[in-house]
Each structure stands twice: as structure tokens, then as C-alpha cells.
Amino acid sequence: MDGFIELTNEKLQTPEGISDLNRMFKKLFQVIAGDGEKARVYYGYGSPENVVVANVGSIYLRKDGGVGSSVYFKEANNDAANGWGAK
């Protein structure tokens, strides 16, 4: 096994698929930020700015976003709702 896990749309609709995705993101955060315990992946509608409390390194996937407003990265202010940047 090469460590690759295929996450199809169907699999992501299952608890097992979500667990696999969370494990992959945790590992990614450990490599990038050195902290896989505090950084998380969030998703929802609208901007997370002043709404979603998270730590630096977290990612927010906006379900109703467009170009430049679909993915947000928490860039500042641990344990606060501000500090998100759209990419």
C-alpha cells in the first residue's frame, strides 16, 4: 500500500470517509504547521470571518463560494472568529 486513499464523493458521505479525510488533513497539518491537534477543517455557507472560531492553520471550505472565495485559511488570531483569509 502506498498510503494513497481515494476519497470519492460517495465515500465522503460516510462516517468512514470523513474519518479518512480528517486523518489526512491532520497529517498534512503536522507536516505544514507542526500542529495537527489545533488546526481543523471546517465547511459551511458564507464567509467564516467573525463567525467560525478556529486556530491558525485551519481551513474553511465555503459551499456557496466562487472564484477567490471558496477556500479560506486561518492566518491570525488563535481561538478567535477573525483572521480568515480567502484564497
Sequence and secondary structure as in RCSB ss.txt:
>XXXX:A:sequence
MDGFIELTNEKLQTPEGISDLNRMFKKLFQVIAGDGEKARVYYGYGSPENVVVANVGSIYLRKDGGVGSSVYFKE
ANNDAANGWGAK
>XXXX:A:secstr
  S     TTGGGSHHHHHHHHHHHHHHHHHHTS TTT  EEEESS  TTT  B TT EEEETT  TTSSEEEE 
S TTBS  EEE 
